[in-house]
Amino acid sequence: MKMLLRLRFVLALCAFVMTTACGRATLPVLPYPAAQSSSLLNQYLFALRAAEKRQVAYPDEPLWLRDEGGRSVDTVLNADNAAMVFYGLSRGVDNEKITNEILNALAPMLQRYEVAYEKSQGKWYQDEYVETIGVQLAMLSAFQPKLPTILPGAEKMIPTGLSKPISPAVLDNARQLVEFYKTSQSEAKTNLLARSSELANSERLRAPVRERLRVLLDRYR
């Protein structure tokens, strides 16, 4: 079970982290102001590293966006900041190392806030959850993965150096997961927009948070 969970996590990251290795896709017209600069990227990187340290310091509860201790988290989870950073990285050359660092560090952070929101049944972390939606939409828009050509085969997704031989059932499951991510990532943005639109039209979010979500959705439709 642990091996399968690890496979799912690795494959999910492949959609973003490995994109730069397959050439540049034609990018859509920017749906937000393009104010990319090296200072913005550096600020985002410093804030991300600080947020990682804070997550270690506060393992039981994520920081709120708008308290004094959550200032670095506010910079990182802000979907507008993320959109500009991702767009700049996707158009640059030799940015693979920085891109990998950002996306590998962001993945568990986004998941952490989604889990916190779900555990509270939508009562807490509404602002944070909406920003995670915006960050994911920015990822899917800026980094357009060509998964059929960049995902490795199922055998290469199995960790090496295992003490026991890999059973055919595990290999077959890995193959199915590879095919799943090849086909499903093309629908990921559409599905995320659909689910988030339903949330934006419900009464589950406070009015200001609903309005923020609608702004983000309009940006990427």
Sequence and secondary structure as in RCSB ss.txt:
>XXXX:A:sequence
MKMLLRLRFVLALCAFVMTTACGRATLPVLPYPAAQSSSLLNQYLFALRAAEKRQVAYPDEPLWLRDEGGRSVDT
VLNADNAAMVFYGLSRGVDNEKITNEILNALAPMLQRYEVAYEKSQGKWYQDEYVETIGVQLAMLSAFQPKLPTI
LPGAEKMIPTGLSKPISPAVLDNARQLVEFYKTSQSEAKTNLLARSSELANSERLRAPVRERLRVLLDRYR
>XXXX:A:secstr
 HHHHHHHHHHHHHHHHTGGGG        SS     HHHHHHHHHHHHHHHHHHHH  SS   TTSGGGHHHHH
HH HHHHHHHHHHHHHSSS HHHHHHHHHHHHHHHHHHHHHHHHTTTSS HHHHHHHHHHHHHHHHH    HHHH
S  HHHHS SS SS   HHHHHHHHHHHHHHHHHHHHHHHHHHHHHHHHHTSSSS HHHHHHHHHHHHHH 
